[in-house]
Amino acid sequence: MTPLLILIVASGGTLIGLSLPLIRRKVPPNSLYGFRVRQTLKNPEVWYPVNAYSGWRILWLGASIVLAAVVAYFVPGLDVAWYGSIVGIVAAVGLAVGLVQTFRYLRQLARDTK
């Protein structure tokens, strides 16, 4: 199970690393990287705050995945299927919550700028 732990921790670390330029507003509108929806791509004044907001969600998602992987690794008697399920559920729920929150923020930002 140690190789799986390493893979999952590396994946969570990658998410954290990818979130930092978004949080720091260093990523300009593009077609590959960031929260890319019609409203963000057509307006840099929307792109940067929404991507900074989503960057924080990605950072917390990566940290949650790493934490879940490490904690579950040390649960005695936990088999690989349960281990993967626990980490997968944390990742899926975190992603869903982050997406919902970011779309709500985008809608609020659009309403406030009208």
DOTORTOR-824535 format. One record per residue: residue in one letter; residue number from 1; x, y, z of N, C-alpha, C in turn. Coordinates in nm, 4 decimals, decimal comma, padded with zeros to 6 digits. Each point is the difference from the previous one (the first is absolute). Example, Ala and Ser with C-alpha at 12.3 -4.5 7.8 and 13.67 -1.06 7.14 Angstrom:
% DOTORTOR-824535
VOVEX  aa  i  n_c1  n_c2  n_c3  ca_c1  ca_c2  ca_c3  c_c1  c_c2  c_c3
VOVEX  a  1  01,3190  -00,5690  00,7800  -00,0890  00,1190  00,0000  00,0900  00,1200  00,0000
VOVEX  s  2  -00,0350  00,1050  -00,0720  00,0820  00,1190  00,0060  -00,0770  00,1090  00,0730
% end
This chain:
% DOTORTOR-824535
VOVEX  aa  i  n_c1  n_c2  n_c3  ca_c1  ca_c2  ca_c3  c_c1  c_c2  c_c3
VOVEX  m  1  00,0816  -00,1194  00,0000  -00,0816  00,1194  00,0000  00,0867  00,1268  00,0000
VOVEX  t  2  00,1267  -00,0145  00,0316  00,0889  00,1161  00,0022  00,0123  00,0679  -00,1371
VOVEX  p  3  00,0116  -00,0753  -00,1104  00,0046  00,0684  -00,1302  -00,1276  00,0813  -00,0279
VOVEX  l  4  -00,1145  -00,0502  00,0445  -00,1253  00,0733  -00,0186  00,0008  00,1285  00,0828
VOVEX  l  5  00,0500  -00,0090  00,1230  00,0125  00,1197  00,0838  00,0871  00,1042  -00,0689
VOVEX  i  6  00,1130  -00,0429  -00,0523  00,0921  00,0929  -00,0680  -00,0681  00,0644  -00,1200
VOVEX  l  7  -00,0713  -00,0805  -00,0785  -00,0701  00,0528  -00,1176  -00,1069  00,1023  00,0392
VOVEX  i  8  -00,0771  -00,0316  00,1030  -00,1077  00,0901  00,0414  00,0565  00,1281  00,0609
VOVEX  v  9  00,1021  -00,0118  00,0821  00,0622  00,1196  00,0581  00,0605  00,0869  -00,1103
VOVEX  a  10  00,0613  -00,0613  -00,0993  00,0551  00,0758  -00,1129  -00,1114  00,0690  -00,0783
VOVEX  s  11  -00,1134  -00,0670  -00,0160  -00,1139  00,0608  -00,0702  -00,0542  00,1193  00,0771
VOVEX  g  12  -00,0156  -00,0156  00,1305  -00,0457  00,1116  00,0827  00,0992  00,1148  -00,0025
VOVEX  g  13  00,1292  -00,0335  00,0050  00,1032  00,1030  -00,0082  -00,0012  00,0727  -00,1331
VOVEX  t  14  -00,0290  -00,0733  -00,1061  -00,0103  00,0620  -00,1325  -00,1157  00,0995  -00,0038
VOVEX  l  15  -00,1137  -00,0376  00,0583  -00,1134  00,0925  00,0071  00,0376  00,1264  00,0773
VOVEX  i  16  00,0683  -00,0181  00,1112  00,0435  00,1158  00,0783  00,0923  00,0887  -00,0838
VOVEX  g  17  00,0959  -00,0616  -00,0683  00,0914  00,0762  -00,0851  -00,0703  00,0733  -00,1129
VOVEX  l  18  -00,0992  -00,0633  -00,0589  -00,0742  00,0642  -00,1093  -00,0896  00,1132  00,0503
VOVEX  s  19  -00,0397  -00,0065  00,1257  -00,0891  00,1028  00,0537  00,0724  00,1318  00,0279
VOVEX  l  20  00,1262  -00,0067  00,0315  00,0720  00,1201  00,0449  00,0056  00,1123  -00,1041
VOVEX  p  21  00,0323  -00,0275  -00,1265  -00,0028  00,1094  -00,0985  -00,1402  00,0590  -00,0182
VOVEX  l  22  -00,1034  -00,0824  00,0141  -00,1366  00,0519  -00,0107  -00,0307  00,0934  00,1162
VOVEX  i  23  00,0364  -00,0425  00,1207  -00,0234  00,0824  00,1189  00,0736  00,1331  -00,0114
VOVEX  r  24  00,1213  -00,0043  -00,0524  00,0820  00,1210  -00,0119  -00,0361  00,0836  -00,1230
VOVEX  r  25  -00,0992  -00,0462  -00,0770  -00,0498  00,0719  -00,1190  00,1086  00,0175  -00,1061
VOVEX  k  26  00,0784  -00,1051  -00,0180  00,1099  00,0033  -00,0964  -00,0350  -00,0667  -00,1325
VOVEX  v  27  -00,1184  -00,0614  -00,0087  -00,0379  -00,0730  -00,1210  -00,0987  00,0850  -00,0800
VOVEX  p  28  00,0393  00,0459  -00,1189  -00,0929  00,0784  -00,0821  -00,1047  -00,0913  -00,0641
VOVEX  p  29  -00,1086  00,0597  -00,0499  -00,1005  -00,0810  -00,0694  00,0643  -00,0833  -00,1112
VOVEX  n  30  -00,0341  -00,1281  -00,0037  00,0570  -00,0911  -00,0985  -00,0956  -00,1169  -00,0181
VOVEX  s  31  00,0310  -00,0873  -00,0932  -00,0909  -00,1114  -00,0295  00,0426  -00,1314  00,0656
VOVEX  l  32  00,1024  00,0023  00,0876  00,0495  -00,1244  00,0574  -00,0064  -00,0090  00,1523
VOVEX  y  33  00,0115  00,1106  00,0710  00,0278  -00,0059  00,1432  -00,0792  00,1072  00,0731
VOVEX  g  34  -00,0805  -00,0420  00,0940  -00,0788  00,0923  00,0798  -00,1479  -00,0362  -00,0064
VOVEX  f  35  -00,0810  00,0831  00,0620  -00,1455  -00,0206  00,0002  -00,0532  00,0620  -00,1288
VOVEX  r  36  -00,0117  -00,0835  -00,1027  -00,0266  00,0475  -00,1357  -00,1461  -00,0201  -00,0371
VOVEX  v  37  -00,0776  00,1027  00,0189  -00,1382  00,0030  -00,0471  -00,0165  00,1282  -00,0804
VOVEX  r  38  -00,1087  00,0115  -00,0698  -00,0194  00,1140  -00,0911  00,0213  00,1341  00,0701
VOVEX  q  39  -00,0572  00,0155  00,1194  00,0081  00,1287  00,0702  00,1434  00,0356  00,0394
VOVEX  t  40  00,0798  -00,0987  00,0382  00,1375  00,0309  00,0402  00,0898  00,0228  -00,1209
VOVEX  l  41  -00,0215  -00,0757  -00,1060  00,0877  00,0124  -00,1171  -00,0194  00,1312  -00,0747
VOVEX  k  42  -00,1192  00,0561  00,0059  -00,0241  00,1221  -00,0776  00,0287  00,1284  00,0776
VOVEX  n  43  00,0267  -00,0114  00,1319  00,0195  00,1205  00,0786  00,1102  -00,0203  00,1041
VOVEX  p  44  00,1176  00,0618  -00,0195  00,1084  -00,0142  00,0977  -00,0373  00,0512  00,1397
VOVEX  e  45  -00,0933  00,0956  00,0073  -00,0427  00,0503  00,1305  -00,0788  -00,1055  00,0773
VOVEX  v  46  -00,0504  -00,0992  -00,0694  -00,0684  -00,1123  00,0644  00,0973  -00,1170  00,0149
VOVEX  w  47  00,0857  -00,0203  -00,1006  00,0944  -00,1122  00,0003  00,0842  -00,0048  00,1278
VOVEX  y  48  00,0646  00,1102  00,0326  00,0955  -00,0029  00,1107  -00,0644  -00,0260  00,1359
VOVEX  p  49  -00,1074  00,0699  00,0381  -00,0583  -00,0312  00,1312  -00,0606  -00,1400  00,0080
VOVEX  v  50  -00,0644  -00,0455  -00,1069  -00,0612  -00,1334  00,0022  00,1080  -00,1079  00,0047
VOVEX  n  51  00,1081  00,0195  -00,0712  00,1070  -00,0995  00,0026  00,0765  00,0018  00,1320
VOVEX  a  52  00,0124  00,1159  00,0623  00,0605  00,0040  00,1332  -00,0888  -00,0743  00,0991
VOVEX  y  53  -00,1304  00,0223  -00,0105  -00,0958  -00,0682  00,0878  00,0055  -00,1512  -00,0215
VOVEX  s  54  -00,0024  -00,0427  -00,1247  00,0051  -00,1438  -00,0280  00,1369  -00,0580  00,0371
VOVEX  g  55  00,1048  00,0818  -00,0111  00,1328  -00,0452  00,0406  00,0045  -00,0377  00,1472
VOVEX  w  56  -00,0669  00,0787  00,0834  -00,0075  -00,0352  00,1423  -00,0742  -00,1316  00,0198
VOVEX  r  57  -00,1055  -00,0224  -00,0783  -00,0736  -00,1267  00,0104  00,0880  -00,1166  -00,0428
VOVEX  i  58  00,0817  00,0201  -00,1031  00,0900  -00,1053  -00,0466  00,1077  -00,0273  00,1047
VOVEX  l  59  00,0509  00,1055  00,0617  00,1002  -00,0181  00,1048  -00,0569  -00,0837  00,1145
VOVEX  w  60  -00,1201  00,0335  00,0449  -00,0622  -00,0758  00,1097  -00,0334  -00,1423  -00,0426
VOVEX  l  61  -00,0376  -00,0188  -00,1242  -00,0257  -00,1342  -00,0509  00,1285  -00,0839  00,0038
VOVEX  g  62  00,1087  00,0564  -00,0499  00,1274  -00,0717  00,0028  00,0435  -00,0340  00,1410
VOVEX  a  63  -00,0135  00,0960  00,0920  00,0369  -00,0240  00,1393  -00,0894  -00,1061  00,0633
VOVEX  s  64  -00,1289  00,0017  -00,0326  -00,0936  -00,0990  00,0550  00,0321  -00,1397  -00,0506
VOVEX  i  65  00,0370  -00,0095  -00,1264  00,0366  -00,1298  -00,0573  00,1256  -00,0541  00,0681
VOVEX  v  66  00,0996  00,0848  00,0168  00,1239  -00,0427  00,0665  -00,0302  -00,0437  00,1427
VOVEX  l  67  -00,0765  00,0795  00,0723  -00,0325  -00,0328  00,1386  -00,0774  -00,1317  00,0092
VOVEX  a  68  -00,1005  -00,0167  -00,0849  -00,0783  -00,1241  00,0011  00,0882  -00,1202  -00,0325
VOVEX  a  69  00,0889  00,0153  -00,0964  00,0879  -00,1110  -00,0387  00,0934  -00,0394  00,1138
VOVEX  v  70  00,0565  00,0996  00,0660  00,0944  -00,0292  00,1082  -00,0721  -00,0592  00,1209
VOVEX  v  71  -00,1117  00,0592  00,0386  -00,0738  -00,0508  00,1164  -00,0502  -00,1411  -00,0267
VOVEX  a  72  -00,0606  -00,0228  -00,1159  -00,0542  -00,1327  -00,0313  00,1105  -00,1049  -00,0095
VOVEX  y  73  00,1184  00,0414  -00,0421  00,1130  -00,0921  -00,0118  00,0338  -00,0638  00,1344
VOVEX  f  74  -00,0171  00,0760  00,1071  00,0374  -00,0490  00,1323  -00,1146  -00,0652  00,0762
VOVEX  v  75  -00,1151  -00,0200  -00,0659  -00,1105  -00,0718  00,0633  00,0330  -00,1489  -00,0056
VOVEX  p  76  00,0090  -00,0648  00,1158  00,0364  -00,1421  -00,0008  -00,1061  -00,0861  -00,0690
VOVEX  g  77  00,0455  -00,0930  -00,0810  -00,0893  -00,0965  -00,0640  -00,0808  00,0524  -00,1172
VOVEX  l  78  00,0242  00,1226  -00,0428  -00,0745  00,0568  -00,1126  00,0562  -00,0562  -00,1299
VOVEX  d  79  -00,0857  -00,0651  -00,0788  00,0508  -00,0569  -00,1250  00,0024  00,1060  -00,1101
VOVEX  v  80  00,0618  -00,0345  -00,1104  00,0228  00,0947  -00,1097  -00,1315  00,0529  -00,0574
VOVEX  a  81  -00,0998  -00,0849  -00,0114  -00,1285  00,0436  -00,0565  -00,0639  00,1086  00,0865
VOVEX  w  82  -00,0002  -00,0204  00,1309  -00,0560  00,1011  00,0895  00,0854  00,1261  00,0005
VOVEX  y  83  00,1282  -00,0188  -00,0032  00,0926  00,1141  -00,0027  -00,0281  00,0875  -00,1224
VOVEX  g  84  -00,0050  -00,0633  -00,1160  -00,0283  00,0737  -00,1230  -00,1374  00,0634  00,0013
VOVEX  s  85  -00,0966  -00,0693  00,0564  -00,1363  00,0539  00,0072  -00,0065  00,1239  00,0881
VOVEX  i  86  00,0662  -00,0058  00,1136  -00,0007  00,1147  00,0913  00,0619  00,1220  -00,0664
VOVEX  v  87  00,1160  -00,0187  -00,0576  00,0688  00,1121  -00,0655  -00,0803  00,0481  -00,1209
VOVEX  g  88  -00,0578  -00,0935  -00,0749  -00,0819  00,0370  -00,1159  -00,1227  00,0799  00,0391
VOVEX  i  89  -00,0634  -00,0373  00,1095  -00,1176  00,0742  00,0470  00,0396  00,1402  00,0437
VOVEX  v  90  00,1104  00,0115  00,0726  00,0478  00,1332  00,0401  00,0262  00,0853  -00,1236
VOVEX  a  91  00,0631  -00,0577  -00,1009  00,0302  00,0749  -00,1227  -00,1279  00,0397  -00,0741
VOVEX  a  92  -00,0937  -00,0931  -00,0148  -00,1233  00,0286  -00,0749  -00,0851  00,1047  00,0709
VOVEX  v  93  -00,0156  -00,0146  00,1300  -00,0805  00,0971  00,0757  00,0675  00,1365  -00,0016
VOVEX  g  94  00,1314  00,0018  00,0200  00,0729  00,1267  -00,0031  -00,0095  00,0693  -00,1339
VOVEX  l  95  00,0094  -00,0760  -00,1071  -00,0120  00,0574  -00,1340  -00,1399  00,0552  -00,0234
VOVEX  a  96  -00,1011  -00,0766  00,0384  -00,1386  00,0450  -00,0185  -00,0283  00,1269  00,0793
VOVEX  v  97  00,0433  00,0028  00,1251  -00,0225  00,1182  00,0842  00,0732  00,1208  -00,0587
VOVEX  g  98  00,1243  -00,0196  -00,0414  00,0764  00,1094  -00,0590  -00,0629  00,0545  -00,1267
VOVEX  l  99  -00,0511  -00,0878  -00,0848  -00,0661  00,0456  -00,1232  -00,1265  00,0788  00,0302
VOVEX  v  100  -00,0805  -00,0510  00,0902  -00,1237  00,0703  00,0365  00,0329  00,1372  00,0578
VOVEX  q  101  00,0954  00,0049  00,0909  00,0373  00,1275  00,0610  00,0537  00,0981  -00,1034
VOVEX  t  102  00,0809  -00,0486  -00,0926  00,0574  00,0891  -00,1006  -00,1068  00,0518  -00,0961
VOVEX  f  103  -00,0926  -00,0854  -00,0413  -00,1083  00,0484  -00,0859  -00,0877  00,1009  00,0736
VOVEX  r  104  -00,0244  -00,0213  00,1284  -00,0765  00,0979  00,0790  00,0745  00,1326  00,0084
VOVEX  y  105  00,1304  -00,0076  00,0212  00,0806  00,1218  00,0056  -00,0038  00,0728  -00,1342
VOVEX  l  106  00,0111  -00,0739  -00,1087  -00,0064  00,0596  -00,1328  -00,1334  00,0702  -00,0217
VOVEX  r  107  -00,1081  -00,0649  00,0392  -00,1331  00,0592  -00,0146  -00,0120  00,1263  00,0853
VOVEX  q  108  00,0514  -00,0032  00,1229  -00,0041  00,1158  00,0883  00,0825  00,1149  -00,0573
VOVEX  l  109  00,1182  -00,0308  -00,0508  00,0872  00,1003  -00,0587  -00,0666  00,0645  -00,1216
VOVEX  a  110  -00,0632  -00,0822  -00,0828  -00,0705  00,0539  -00,1169  -00,1154  00,0907  00,0423
VOVEX  r  111  -00,0691  -00,0375  00,1050  -00,1121  00,0810  00,0507  00,0511  00,1307  00,0576
VOVEX  d  112  00,1119  -00,0032  00,0710  00,0546  00,1205  00,0635  00,0603  00,0981  -00,1004
VOVEX  t  113  00,0437  -00,0486  -00,1160  00,0635  00,0879  -00,0994  -00,1008  00,0591  -00,0980
VOVEX  k  114  -00,1257  -00,0358  00,0133  -00,1013  00,0562  -00,0919  -00,0407  00,1378  00,0433
% end
